[in-house]
Amino acid sequence: MADTDYFTELDTEADVRTNILSTISSPVWSGGSATLTAFYSSSVQSASSGDYYYDVYDKATADATRQIQFAVAYGHFAGSGSLSTSAGNNPSKAIYRQFRNICLQNSTSETKFNFNADGTGDDYSAWDIFAINVNRARYREKLDPGNWELRLTKGANTIKLIDDSGATADSSVNASKRVFNIVSGSIENGVSTIKTPAVAQAAINGTFGYFYPELGVIVLNAYALNQSSLAITVDRTANSLKNNAGQLYAAVKTGAYFQARREEQIKSSHYFCRVRSDEYNWSQNPTYYSGSNAEIRNSTFIQDPKAYITTVGLYNQSNELLAVAKLSQPLLKSRDREAVIKVRLDF
């Protein structure tokens, strides 16, 4: 193609690659933040819901830009800690069974969460749980295993919770069924370190809970938290309104640290735009010319034309613009220079 042509046709065999899968990790919380250190509840959350779970925001009520980041809830298998309704459908009972139905692979046979990680077959079936449900808009496809840490504080005591997936967990194995134990540990320099081995913890009262990355859900063992240094107390009085969810929210708020990242698979198409030496050496920019006859402003360009490539446009066969790619900096083009510009489109 000569300098006077406007378009270069792509060779679909040599210049185009489509449906390239890649995995990216990015911060979960609003504003591109990987760590929340301040937590706010809503004074206008309805009493019917606020009595049993808390929506947690990143900013105070007075800030109009605040958004829900996650919710904390308390559930009891038999409905204790909440008032009975006329039909006997206690809110805490509904919360427990909702998370059971969502999280357990066979909720018909697994009637309770069993926080068993010691491999001995011991039964740590839990009558009650705490749950942290990350807002769907925050985690999108899934939370990134091995890349979250939650600190719970009560009084002078703090525990740091992570999952036991390890930094090298294979995210392609059983991707829709993954579940990891929650253990005491921390993330430092991007590497998770387990402080209390899962076996030792389970030998006492079962694991601290389970982490479901595809669901964006952390289910915590209420009994294990009570037996830990936090000694979080739960009031299991039947047919009585107890603010058990508030116990966990207070521990999260005082801990002032929730780090998390999300993981997404994206499809990409790569277009290799090849610019030969005799192509695109002239510019249509009005500053390239002067006078009523549109003479080239720089006379040296007559024999040795030069231009700077700043943008690549992708067109269909009808010459309709479909996508625009911007270069990070202008690329000098002349008859002595050729270029290959790779344009990547993510879906």
C-alpha positions in Angstrom: 0.0 0.0 0.0 1.3 3.5 -0.9 1.3 6.7 1.2 -1.9 7.8 -0.4 -4.0 4.9 0.9 -6.0 5.2 4.1 -6.5 1.7 5.3 -4.4 -1.5 5.8 -6.3 -4.8 5.6 -5.5 -7.3 8.4 -4.6 -10.8 7.5 -6.9 -12.9 9.7 -4.5 -15.8 9.7 -1.3 -14.0 10.5 -2.4 -10.7 12.1 -5.3 -11.7 14.4 -5.5 -13.9 17.5 -8.8 -14.3 19.2 -10.3 -15.9 22.4 -7.1 -15.7 24.4 -7.9 -16.4 28.1 -6.0 -14.7 30.9 -6.5 -14.3 34.6 -6.2 -10.9 36.3 -6.3 -9.9 40.0 -7.5 -6.5 41.1 -8.5 -4.8 44.4 -12.0 -5.5 45.6 -13.2 -2.4 47.4 -14.6 0.8 46.0 -12.2 3.3 44.5 -9.7 0.6 43.6 -8.7 0.1 47.2 -7.3 -3.3 48.2 -7.6 -2.6 52.0 -10.5 -1.3 54.1 -9.5 0.3 57.4 -12.7 2.1 58.3 -16.2 0.6 58.5 -19.6 2.2 58.8 -23.1 0.9 59.2 -26.2 2.7 58.2 -28.5 4.5 60.6 -31.3 4.2 58.1 -31.1 0.5 57.6 -34.6 -0.9 58.3 -35.1 -2.5 61.7 -36.5 -5.6 60.2 -33.1 -6.3 58.5 -30.8 -4.4 60.8 -31.7 -6.5 63.8 -30.1 -9.6 62.1 -27.5 -8.4 59.6 -25.5 -5.2 59.0 -24.7 -3.7 55.6 -21.1 -2.3 55.9 -20.1 0.8 54.0 -16.7 2.3 53.2 -17.7 5.9 54.1 -19.9 7.6 56.7 -23.6 8.3 56.2 -23.0 12.0 55.4 -20.9 11.0 52.3 -23.2 10.6 49.3 -20.5 8.6 47.4 -20.4 5.8 50.0 -21.2 2.2 48.8 -22.0 -1.1 50.4 -18.8 -3.3 50.6 -20.1 -6.4 52.4 -22.7 -7.5 54.9 -22.3 -9.4 58.2 -25.0 -11.7 59.5 -25.8 -14.2 62.3 -27.6 -17.5 61.7 -28.8 -20.2 64.0 -30.1 -23.6 62.9 -33.1 -23.6 65.2 -33.7 -19.8 65.0 -32.4 -18.9 68.4 -31.3 -15.3 69.0 -34.3 -13.9 67.0 -38.0 -13.4 67.5 -40.4 -16.0 66.2 -42.9 -15.0 63.5 -46.4 -16.2 63.2 -45.3 -19.0 60.9 -42.3 -19.9 63.0 -39.8 -18.7 60.4 -37.2 -17.1 62.7 -34.9 -14.7 60.9 -31.7 -16.3 62.2 -33.0 -19.7 61.1 -33.7 -18.3 57.6 -30.2 -16.9 57.5 -28.5 -20.1 58.5 -30.5 -22.2 56.0 -30.0 -19.8 53.2 -26.2 -19.9 53.5 -26.4 -23.7 54.0 -28.4 -24.1 50.7 -26.0 -21.8 48.8 -22.7 -23.1 50.2 -23.0 -26.8 50.8 -22.8 -29.0 47.8 -25.5 -31.4 49.1 -27.6 -29.3 51.5 -30.3 -32.0 51.7 -27.9 -34.5 53.5 -25.6 -31.9 55.0 -28.1 -30.2 57.4 -25.4 -28.3 59.3 -22.0 -26.7 58.6 -19.4 -29.2 59.8 -16.1 -27.3 60.5 -14.0 -30.4 60.4 -10.4 -30.0 59.1 -8.4 -32.5 61.2 -9.0 -35.5 59.0 -10.1 -37.7 61.9 -13.8 -37.6 61.1 -14.7 -35.7 64.2 -18.0 -34.0 64.1 -17.9 -30.2 64.5 -21.4 -29.6 63.2 -22.3 -26.0 64.1 -25.7 -24.9 65.4 -24.8 -21.3 64.6 -22.6 -19.3 62.3 -21.5 -15.8 61.4 -21.4 -14.9 57.7 -19.6 -12.2 55.7 -21.1 -11.8 52.3 -19.1 -9.5 50.0 -21.2 -7.3 47.7 -21.6 -8.8 44.2 -20.5 -5.6 42.5 -17.3 -5.7 44.5 -16.0 -9.2 43.8 -17.6 -9.7 40.3 -16.5 -13.2 39.3 -14.8 -14.4 42.4 -12.6 -13.5 45.3 -8.9 -14.3 45.0 -7.9 -17.2 47.3 -4.8 -16.5 49.3 -5.2 -12.8 48.8 -7.5 -11.7 51.6 -7.0 -11.1 55.3 -9.5 -10.0 57.9 -8.6 -8.8 61.4 -11.1 -9.2 64.3 -10.4 -7.3 67.5 -12.1 -7.4 70.9 -10.6 -5.6 73.7 -6.8 -6.1 73.6 -7.0 -9.3 71.5 -6.8 -9.5 67.8 -6.9 -12.5 65.4 -6.0 -12.4 61.8 -7.9 -14.7 59.5 -6.9 -15.9 56.0 -7.7 -19.1 54.0 -5.5 -22.1 53.7 -5.4 -22.2 49.9 -1.8 -21.0 49.7 -0.5 -18.5 47.2 -0.1 -21.2 44.5 -3.6 -22.6 44.6 -4.7 -23.9 41.1 -7.8 -21.8 40.3 -8.7 -24.0 37.4 -9.5 -27.1 39.6 -13.2 -27.5 40.5 -13.6 -23.8 40.0 -17.4 -23.8 40.8 -17.1 -26.0 43.9 -14.0 -24.6 45.7 -14.0 -24.2 49.5 -11.1 -23.5 51.7 -10.6 -23.6 55.5 -10.3 -20.3 57.4 -7.3 -20.3 59.7 -5.3 -17.9 61.8 -2.6 -16.2 59.7 -1.6 -13.1 57.8 -0.5 -11.8 54.4 2.9 -10.1 54.3 4.5 -9.0 51.0 1.8 -10.8 49.0 2.5 -14.2 50.7 0.0 -15.8 53.1 1.5 -17.4 56.2 -0.6 -19.7 58.4 0.1 -19.0 62.1 -2.1 -21.7 63.6 -2.1 -25.0 61.5 -5.6 -26.1 60.5 -5.1 -29.5 62.2 -4.3 -27.9 65.6 -7.2 -25.6 65.4 -9.7 -28.2 64.4 -8.5 -30.5 67.2 -9.9 -27.9 69.6 -13.2 -26.7 68.1 -13.0 -27.1 64.4 -11.7 -24.5 61.9 -12.6 -20.9 62.2 -14.8 -21.4 59.2 -15.0 -21.8 55.4 -14.2 -19.5 52.5 -16.1 -19.8 49.2 -14.3 -17.7 46.6 -16.9 -18.1 43.8 -19.7 -17.0 46.1 -17.8 -14.2 47.8 -18.8 -15.7 51.1 -16.9 -16.2 54.4 -18.8 -18.5 56.9 -17.3 -18.3 60.4 -17.6 -20.8 63.1 -19.4 -18.9 66.0 -18.2 -21.5 68.6 -14.6 -21.3 67.5 -14.6 -17.5 67.7 -16.1 -17.8 71.2 -13.3 -20.2 72.2 -10.6 -18.0 70.7 -8.8 -15.2 72.4 -11.6 -12.9 71.2 -14.3 -14.8 73.3 -17.1 -13.4 71.1 -20.2 -14.2 73.0 -23.5 -15.2 71.4 -26.9 -15.0 73.1 -28.8 -18.1 71.9 -32.0 -17.3 73.9 -35.0 -18.7 72.0 -37.7 -16.3 70.7 -35.7 -13.3 71.8 -34.2 -10.4 69.8 -30.5 -10.5 70.3 -28.0 -8.4 68.4 -25.6 -11.2 67.6 -24.6 -9.9 64.2 -23.5 -6.7 66.0 -20.9 -8.7 67.9 -19.1 -9.6 64.7 -19.6 -6.1 63.2 -18.0 -4.6 66.3 -15.0 -7.0 66.0 -14.6 -6.1 62.3 -14.9 -2.4 63.0 -12.3 -2.5 65.8 -10.0 -4.7 63.8 -9.9 -1.9 61.2 -8.4 -4.1 58.5 -10.0 -6.1 55.6 -7.7 -6.7 52.7 -9.1 -8.5 49.6 -8.6 -8.9 45.9 -10.8 -10.3 43.2 -9.9 -12.7 40.4 -11.4 -12.6 36.9 -10.9 -14.5 33.7 -11.1 -12.3 30.6 -11.0 -13.0 26.9 -8.7 -11.0 24.7 -8.2 -10.5 21.0 -4.8 -9.4 19.6 -4.5 -7.5 16.4 -1.0 -7.0 15.0 -1.0 -3.8 12.9 2.0 -3.9 10.6 3.2 -0.6 9.2 5.6 -0.9 6.3 8.2 1.7 5.3 6.1 3.2 2.5 2.9 3.5 4.6 1.5 6.3 6.8 4.4 8.7 6.4 2.1 11.7 5.8 -0.3 13.4 8.2 -3.7 14.9 7.7 -3.2 17.2 10.6 -3.9 20.8 9.5 -0.6 21.9 11.2 1.3 19.8 8.7 0.4 22.3 5.9 0.3 26.0 5.5 -1.1 28.6 3.0 -4.2 28.5 0.8 -2.5 25.9 -1.4 -1.9 23.5 1.5 1.8 23.5 1.0 3.9 21.3 3.3 5.0 23.5 6.2 8.4 21.7 6.6 10.1 21.6 3.2 12.4 18.7 4.2 9.3 16.5 4.4 8.8 16.7 0.6 11.6 14.2 -0.1 11.7 12.7 3.3 8.1 12.7 4.8 7.7 12.1 8.5 4.7 11.7 10.8 3.9 10.5 14.3 1.5 7.7 14.9 -0.6 8.3 18.0 -3.8 6.3 17.4 -4.8 3.1 15.7 -8.4 2.6 14.5 -9.9 -0.8 13.8 -12.6 -0.7 11.1 -15.0 -3.2 9.6 -15.4 -3.9 5.8 -17.8 -1.0 5.5 -15.1 1.4 6.9 -17.0 1.9 10.1 -14.8 2.6 13.1 -15.2 -0.2 15.7 -12.4 0.5 18.2 -9.7 3.0 18.9 -6.3 2.3 20.6 -4.1 5.0 21.9 -0.3 4.7 22.0 1.4 5.5 25.3 3.6 8.0 23.3 3.8 9.2 19.7 5.6 6.8 17.4 7.9 8.4 14.7 7.2 7.0 11.2 9.3 7.6 8.1 10.4 5.7 5.0 13.3 4.5 7.0 11.2 3.0 9.8 8.7 0.2 10.0 6.5 -0.8 13.0 4.3 -3.5 14.4 1.7 -2.2 16.8 -0.2 -4.8 18.8 -3.7 -3.8 19.8 -5.4 -5.8 22.6 -9.1 -5.8 23.1 -10.5 -7.3 26.3 -14.0 -8.7 26.7 
